[in-house]
Amino acid sequence: MVNSLQKRGLLLALPLLLLVGCAGPAGVSRPPTIEAVDMRVGGFDREGAQVTVTLRVFNPNGVTIPLENLQADLRIQGHSVLLLMANQPVYQLSAQSTVSLPLTGRVTFKSLPDALSRASLSLVSGLLEVSVVGTATTANGLIPLRYEKTGRLEAIRR
């Protein structure tokens, strides 16, 4: 006969066993890694230009997981100039695979004066800092992810 203390212990252990089983080798145990790997500017017209940032995303888990709410802020000299958005609301990341995902946005030239005035001083000194700071979620929004990539553009000297 099982006493009440053993019953309570079994009831408390059951959820823990289920949780550990889900986070084991075949389950989701690690968040995906996100890295900004490329930035392109194109589609110029009188009002602005199209910007595309390509992300490399790796899912280290043994199961497919969703990646949601993917976005990034493009900054010049620390000044936000553009919010980049994913082309779709959710991406399904296959188990133990790497994918390239684009973030796109349109920067209007009217939004740049403050950033460019700071940037021109930096170009004279030789360096212009450009950064991409982004966020995403996985596990239906329960696990927040953050990524950042900063680079410097050097002035061309003759």
C-alpha positions in Angstrom: 0.0 0.0 0.0 1.3 3.4 -1.0 1.1 6.1 1.7 0.0 9.7 1.1 3.6 11.0 1.2 4.7 8.6 -1.5 1.6 9.7 -3.6 2.5 13.3 -3.3 6.2 12.6 -4.2 5.0 10.7 -7.3 2.7 13.6 -8.3 5.5 16.1 -7.8 8.0 14.0 -9.7 5.8 13.3 -12.7 5.8 16.9 -14.1 9.6 17.1 -13.5 10.1 13.8 -15.5 8.0 15.2 -18.3 9.9 18.4 -18.4 13.3 16.6 -18.4 12.1 14.3 -21.1 11.1 17.2 -23.3 14.4 18.9 -22.9 16.5 15.8 -23.6 18.5 15.1 -26.8 15.4 14.7 -29.0 13.8 17.9 -27.6 14.4 21.6 -27.4 17.2 22.3 -25.0 19.1 25.2 -26.6 18.1 28.4 -28.3 19.0 29.0 -31.9 21.9 31.3 -32.7 21.4 34.4 -34.9 24.2 36.3 -36.7 24.0 39.2 -39.1 26.2 38.3 -42.0 25.4 40.7 -44.9 23.9 44.1 -45.5 22.9 45.4 -49.0 21.5 48.8 -50.0 19.6 49.1 -53.3 16.4 50.2 -55.0 17.4 53.9 -54.7 14.9 56.6 -55.8 14.3 60.3 -54.8 12.8 59.4 -51.4 15.0 56.6 -50.1 16.5 53.2 -50.6 15.7 49.5 -49.8 18.0 47.9 -47.2 18.3 44.1 -46.7 20.2 42.5 -43.9 20.8 38.7 -44.1 20.9 36.7 -41.0 22.4 33.2 -40.5 20.3 31.2 -38.1 21.4 27.9 -36.6 19.0 25.5 -34.8 21.2 23.2 -32.6 18.2 21.1 -31.5 17.0 17.7 -32.7 13.6 19.0 -33.5 12.1 21.7 -35.7 11.4 24.9 -33.8 9.6 28.2 -34.7 11.3 31.5 -34.9 8.9 34.4 -34.4 8.9 38.2 -34.2 12.2 38.6 -36.0 13.2 42.2 -36.4 16.3 44.5 -36.2 17.2 48.1 -35.7 19.8 49.6 -38.2 21.9 52.2 -36.5 24.5 54.7 -37.8 26.8 56.1 -35.1 24.3 54.8 -32.5 21.4 56.6 -34.1 18.5 54.5 -35.2 17.7 55.0 -38.9 15.5 52.0 -39.8 13.5 49.2 -38.4 14.1 46.0 -40.4 11.3 43.3 -40.5 11.2 39.7 -41.5 9.4 38.8 -44.7 7.0 36.4 -42.8 5.8 36.2 -39.2 7.1 32.7 -38.4 9.9 30.6 -39.7 10.2 26.9 -39.0 13.8 26.1 -38.3 14.6 22.5 -39.2 16.5 20.3 -36.7 20.2 20.9 -36.6 20.3 23.1 -39.7 21.4 26.6 -40.7 19.3 28.9 -42.8 19.7 32.4 -44.2 16.8 34.8 -43.5 16.4 38.3 -44.9 15.2 41.3 -43.0 14.1 44.3 -45.1 13.1 47.8 -44.7 13.0 51.1 -46.6 15.0 54.0 -45.3 13.7 57.5 -46.3 16.3 60.1 -46.8 14.3 62.6 -44.7 14.9 60.4 -41.7 18.7 60.6 -42.1 19.8 64.2 -41.5 20.6 63.8 -37.8 22.4 60.5 -38.3 24.3 61.8 -41.4 25.5 64.9 -39.6 27.0 62.7 -37.0 28.3 60.3 -39.6 30.0 63.0 -41.7 32.2 63.9 -38.7 33.1 60.2 -38.2 33.9 59.8 -41.9 36.3 62.7 -41.7 38.0 61.0 -38.8 38.1 57.8 -40.8 35.5 55.5 -39.2 31.7 55.2 -39.5 30.0 52.8 -37.1 27.1 50.8 -38.4 25.2 48.3 -36.3 22.3 45.9 -36.5 20.6 45.2 -33.2 17.8 42.7 -33.3 15.4 40.5 -31.4 13.3 37.4 -32.0 11.4 34.8 -30.0 11.0 31.1 -30.0 8.8 28.6 -28.2 5.7 30.6 -28.9 7.2 33.8 -27.6 8.5 32.3 -24.3 12.2 32.4 -25.1 13.5 35.9 -26.1 16.6 36.0 -28.4 18.9 39.0 -29.0 21.6 39.5 -31.5 23.9 42.4 -32.4 26.6 43.0 -35.1 28.7 46.2 -35.3 31.0 47.1 -38.1 33.0 50.1 -39.2 33.1 51.7 -42.6 36.4 53.3 -43.4 36.9 56.5 -45.4 38.6 56.0 -48.7 41.8 57.9 -48.7 43.8 58.7 -51.8 
